[in-house]
Amino acid sequence: MADERKLSRSDFSRLLAALRARGYELIGPTLRGGAVTYDSISGAEDLPAGFTDRQSPGRYELRSRDDSALFGYASPAQSFKRHFHVPSEPLLTIRRGRDGLGVQASAPPARRIALIGARACDLAGLERLDRVMMDDAHADLRYRSRREHVFVVAVNCGAPASTCFCTSMGTGPEVTRGFDLALTEIGSEGNGAFVASAGTSDGQGLLDELGTEPASDADRDRAGAVLDATRAAITRHLDTAGIKERLQNNPEHPAWDEVAERCLACTNCTMVCPTCFCSTVEDTTSLGGDVAERVRSWDSCHTESFSYVHGGSVRSSIKARYRHWLTHKFAHWYDQFGSSGCVGCGRCITWCPVGIDTVAQIEAVRPTAAAAAR
């Protein structure tokens, strides 16, 4: 049995203070623009205490809870991706001086980041993003530098949304790896409480420093009940059996035409996805011609210009671009990286302005009677 400890709300506040004392910048859930999102926080007082959300295809609503739970919400509006694979960053600057041209490559600032409240699906997203950005002969050094010195305080999910399908993707709701500390919120009234376990020696050292008491059998039972209730509440399911072959073998299925009539190619799904990694590089020059800058920014395979080569775009229609995105995420990823590119967080469903249901779309792509007869 793991060495599980019980943390009170005051213990949790002391945990965050200890991380800050170690030089970590805290990135955790907080309220921004009417939604829960991951951003810089100072301590427990910045967490969305007493708030939850209601998510459905194309809809997000922030609501008050009947208690003061700190982590009583589903997937935040953004994942942790943007803190490592940042939306926009300068790569280099060229300046014209008296002695000619000077080239200065930019480097990301040195940061020690502590991720607070990371859910299992978000850790799975980072694991997949790491595989793309670091586990290769051509690793992204900027991404790698940001992923170093990261401390993870994970929280088992206790409030899934109707758009969540992590159980289908095998990524949640329980945190199983990729964390220093894993918490389960077992009390929200009064001072509240957590059951905590360490995943690394650093995490264990922090628990020992806090001097917390061992979790009782009743505490562990309550933590187990939270996860059991979460699993039961996740009702959206995706049949992943043969999904790779089904998508790759049906490029002209009528379902692609149907979704193309609704899709706006707005790129929302790729922006909020914790594993989408497409980017573009742009060069700009000052009006005086003495400074030029190269900047890398997020891009999306939903834009027509993304697949542009000499003479035009390879995927000029919305149908082709949506089909490419979904097939790559749920099929080609297996060929490239050995797993699906989806972690079942449901953000693509919630933040699609026309409410396209990714799960329903995949389920619709099944061999037609005519195709089966051939």
C-alpha positions in Angstrom: 0.0 0.0 0.0 1.4 3.4 -1.0 2.3 5.9 1.7 -0.8 8.0 1.6 -1.1 11.2 3.6 -4.0 13.4 4.6 -3.7 17.1 3.8 -5.9 19.8 5.2 -6.6 23.0 3.4 -4.0 24.7 5.5 -1.5 21.9 4.6 -2.3 22.4 0.9 -1.6 26.1 1.3 1.7 25.3 3.0 2.5 23.0 0.1 2.1 25.8 -2.4 4.1 28.1 -0.3 6.9 25.5 0.0 7.0 25.2 -3.8 7.3 29.0 -4.2 10.1 29.0 -1.6 11.9 26.5 -3.8 11.7 29.0 -6.7 8.8 27.5 -8.6 6.3 29.6 -10.5 2.9 28.2 -9.8 0.7 27.5 -12.8 -2.8 26.3 -11.8 -6.5 26.7 -12.3 -8.0 30.1 -11.9 -10.8 32.2 -13.2 -10.1 34.2 -16.4 -12.7 35.7 -18.7 -15.6 33.7 -17.3 -13.9 30.3 -17.4 -11.5 28.2 -15.5 -8.1 28.2 -17.2 -4.5 27.4 -16.3 -2.5 30.5 -15.5 0.0 31.9 -13.0 -1.3 31.9 -9.4 0.1 33.1 -6.1 -1.5 30.5 -3.9 -4.6 28.7 -2.9 -6.5 31.9 -2.7 -6.4 32.2 -6.6 -8.0 28.8 -7.2 -11.6 28.6 -8.4 -13.0 27.7 -4.9 -16.8 27.0 -5.0 -17.0 27.1 -8.8 -17.8 24.4 -11.4 -18.6 24.3 -15.1 -21.2 22.8 -17.3 -19.9 21.8 -20.7 -21.7 20.4 -23.8 -21.1 20.6 -27.5 -20.5 24.2 -28.3 -21.3 25.4 -24.8 -19.4 26.3 -21.7 -21.0 27.8 -18.6 -19.4 28.7 -15.3 -21.5 28.0 -12.2 -21.4 28.2 -8.5 -21.1 25.0 -6.5 -23.0 24.2 -3.3 -19.6 23.7 -1.5 -16.2 25.3 -1.5 -14.3 22.6 -3.5 -11.0 23.9 -5.0 -11.0 21.5 -7.9 -14.7 20.9 -8.6 -14.6 21.6 -12.3 -13.9 19.6 -15.5 -11.3 20.4 -18.2 -10.1 24.0 -18.0 -10.5 26.1 -21.2 -6.8 25.7 -22.1 -4.4 22.9 -21.3 -0.8 23.3 -20.0 0.4 23.1 -23.6 0.8 26.8 -24.0 3.3 27.0 -21.1 5.7 24.7 -22.9 4.8 24.9 -26.6 4.0 28.6 -26.4 1.6 30.3 -28.8 4.2 32.7 -30.2 7.9 33.2 -29.6 10.8 35.0 -31.4 13.4 32.7 -32.8 16.1 35.2 -33.8 16.7 38.9 -34.5 18.9 40.3 -37.2 20.2 43.9 -36.8 22.1 46.0 -39.3 24.9 48.0 -37.7 28.0 49.8 -38.6 29.9 46.6 -38.7 27.4 44.7 -40.8 24.6 42.3 -39.8 24.4 40.9 -36.3 22.3 37.8 -35.6 21.0 37.1 -32.1 19.1 33.9 -31.4 16.5 34.1 -28.7 16.3 31.7 -25.8 13.4 31.0 -23.5 13.7 32.5 -20.0 14.8 30.1 -17.3 11.8 29.0 -15.3 11.0 26.5 -12.7 7.3 25.7 -13.1 5.0 23.8 -10.7 1.8 22.6 -12.3 -1.0 22.7 -9.8 -4.2 20.7 -10.3 -3.1 18.7 -13.3 -5.7 16.2 -14.4 -4.9 12.7 -15.8 -6.0 13.8 -19.3 -3.7 16.8 -19.3 -0.7 14.7 -18.1 -1.4 12.3 -20.9 -1.5 15.2 -23.3 1.9 16.4 -22.1 3.3 12.9 -22.4 2.2 12.7 -26.0 3.5 16.2 -26.7 6.8 15.3 -25.2 7.0 12.3 -27.6 6.5 14.7 -30.6 8.7 17.6 -29.4 11.5 15.8 -27.5 11.7 12.0 -28.3 13.3 12.5 -31.7 16.6 13.2 -33.3 15.3 16.7 -34.1 14.1 17.6 -30.6 12.8 21.1 -30.0 15.3 22.6 -27.7 13.1 25.5 -26.6 10.3 23.1 -25.6 12.8 20.8 -23.9 14.2 23.7 -21.8 10.7 24.6 -20.6 9.9 21.0 -19.7 13.0 20.7 -17.4 12.6 21.5 -13.7 8.8 21.0 -13.7 7.1 19.8 -10.5 3.6 18.3 -10.9 0.9 18.4 -8.3 -1.9 16.3 -9.9 -5.5 16.0 -8.8 -7.7 13.1 -9.6 -10.8 14.2 -11.4 -14.0 14.5 -9.4 -16.2 16.5 -11.7 -16.2 15.3 -15.3 -18.1 17.2 -18.0 -20.6 15.6 -20.5 -18.0 16.1 -23.2 -15.3 14.0 -21.4 -14.4 10.6 -22.7 -11.0 9.9 -21.1 -12.2 6.4 -20.0 -12.5 5.4 -23.7 -8.9 6.6 -24.4 -7.4 5.0 -21.3 -6.2 8.3 -20.0 -8.3 8.9 -16.9 -9.9 9.8 -14.6 -7.2 8.5 -12.2 -3.7 9.9 -12.3 -1.3 7.0 -12.7 2.0 8.5 -13.8 3.9 11.7 -14.6 3.4 13.4 -11.2 5.4 14.3 -8.2 2.3 14.4 -6.0 -1.2 13.2 -6.6 -4.2 14.5 -4.6 -7.8 13.5 -4.3 -10.1 16.1 -2.9 -12.2 14.3 -0.3 -13.7 17.2 1.6 -15.0 20.6 0.5 -17.0 21.8 3.5 -15.2 23.8 6.2 -11.5 23.4 5.9 -11.7 20.6 3.3 -9.1 17.8 2.9 -7.1 15.8 0.4 -5.6 12.3 0.3 -2.0 12.7 -1.1 0.5 10.2 -2.5 4.0 10.8 -3.9 5.2 9.7 -7.3 8.8 10.8 -7.0 11.4 11.3 -4.3 10.9 15.1 -4.6 7.2 14.6 -3.9 7.9 12.4 -1.0 10.4 14.9 0.4 7.8 17.6 0.3 5.2 15.5 2.1 7.7 14.7 4.8 8.6 18.4 5.1 5.0 19.3 5.6 4.7 16.7 8.5 1.3 15.5 7.4 -0.6 12.7 9.1 -1.1 9.3 7.4 -4.4 8.8 5.6 -6.9 6.6 7.4 -8.8 3.7 5.9 -11.9 5.9 5.9 -9.9 8.6 4.0 -8.8 6.1 1.4 -12.3 4.8 1.0 -13.6 8.3 0.4 -10.9 8.9 -2.2 -11.8 5.7 -3.9 -15.4 6.6 -3.9 -14.6 9.9 -5.7 -13.0 8.1 -8.6 -15.8 5.5 -8.7 -18.3 8.2 -9.0 -16.3 10.0 -11.7 -16.0 6.9 -13.8 -19.8 6.3 -13.5 -20.5 9.9 -14.5 -18.5 9.7 -17.8 -21.2 8.7 -20.2 -19.6 9.7 -23.5 -17.9 6.6 -25.0 -15.9 6.1 -28.1 -15.5 2.7 -29.7 -11.8 2.6 -30.4 -11.7 -1.0 -31.8 -10.3 -0.8 -35.3 -10.5 3.0 -35.3 -7.3 3.5 -37.2 -8.3 1.3 -40.1 -11.8 2.6 -40.1 -10.7 6.2 -40.6 -7.9 5.5 -43.0 -10.0 3.2 -45.2 -13.0 5.5 -45.6 -11.7 8.9 -47.0 -14.8 9.3 -49.1 -17.4 8.4 -46.5 -20.5 10.7 -46.7 -20.0 11.7 -43.1 -17.0 13.9 -44.2 -19.3 15.9 -46.5 -21.9 16.3 -43.7 -19.4 17.6 -41.2 -17.8 19.9 -43.8 -21.2 21.7 -44.1 -21.0 22.7 -40.5 -17.3 23.2 -39.9 -16.2 26.8 -39.9 -12.4 26.0 -40.1 -12.1 28.4 -37.2 -9.2 26.3 -35.7 -10.7 26.4 -32.2 -10.4 22.6 -31.8 -6.7 22.6 -32.6 -6.0 25.6 -30.4 -7.5 24.1 -27.3 -6.3 20.5 -28.0 -3.5 19.6 -25.6 -1.6 17.6 -28.2 -1.9 19.6 -31.5 1.6 21.0 -32.2 1.4 22.6 -35.7 3.2 25.9 -36.1 4.4 28.3 -38.7 7.4 30.6 -39.0 7.2 34.2 -40.2 9.9 36.8 -41.0 9.2 40.5 -40.5 11.3 43.5 -41.2 11.1 47.0 -39.7 10.1 49.9 -41.8 13.7 51.3 -41.6 15.1 48.0 -42.9 17.6 47.8 -40.0 15.9 45.0 -37.9 14.4 41.7 -39.0 12.8 39.1 -36.7 11.8 35.5 -37.2 8.8 34.4 -35.1 7.3 31.0 -34.6 3.5 30.9 -33.9 0.8 28.3 -33.6 -0.8 27.3 -36.8 -3.6 24.8 -37.6 -4.1 22.2 -40.3 -7.7 23.7 -40.6 -6.3 26.7 -42.4 -6.0 26.6 -46.2 -2.5 28.1 -46.1 -1.1 25.4 -43.8 -0.8 22.9 -46.6 0.3 25.5 -49.2 3.0 24.5 -51.6 4.1 26.1 -54.9 0.9 26.4 -56.9 -1.7 26.1 -54.2 -3.0 24.3 -51.1 -2.9 20.5 -51.0 -6.1 20.6 -48.9 -8.1 23.4 -50.4 -11.6 22.3 -49.1 -12.9 22.3 -45.5 -13.8 18.7 -46.0 -10.2 17.7 -46.8 -8.8 19.7 -43.9 -11.3 18.4 -41.3 -10.8 14.8 -42.5 -7.0 15.2 -42.3 -7.2 16.6 -38.7 -9.5 13.8 -37.4 -7.7 11.0 -39.3 -4.3 12.2 -38.2 -5.4 12.5 -34.5 -7.1 9.1 -34.3 -5.2 7.1 -36.9 -2.0 8.4 -38.4 -0.7 9.1 -34.8 -0.5 5.3 -34.3 1.8 5.1 -37.3 4.0 8.0 -36.3 4.1 7.9 -32.5 2.6 4.5 -31.4 -0.6 5.9 -29.8 -3.7 8.0 -30.4 -3.2 11.7 -30.5 -6.4 12.2 -28.4 -6.6 12.1 -24.6 -10.4 12.4 -24.3 -10.5 15.7 -22.6 -13.4 16.9 -24.7 -12.2 20.4 -25.3 -12.6 20.1 -29.0 -16.3 19.4 -28.5 -16.9 22.1 -25.9 -15.2 24.9 -27.7 -16.4 24.2 -31.3 -18.7 27.2 -32.0 -21.1 25.0 -34.0 -21.0 22.1 -31.5 -19.4 19.4 -33.7 -19.2 16.3 -31.6 -15.9 14.6 -32.3 -16.9 11.3 -30.9 -20.2 11.2 -32.9 -18.2 12.2 -36.0 -15.8 9.3 -35.7 -18.7 6.9 -34.9 -20.4 8.0 -38.1 -17.4 7.0 -40.2 -18.3 3.3 -40.7 -18.3 1.3 -43.9 -21.4 1.9 -45.9 -23.5 -1.0 -47.3 -22.2 -0.2 -50.8 -18.6 -0.2 -49.6 -19.1 -3.5 -47.7 -20.5 -5.2 -50.8 -17.4 -4.4 -52.9 
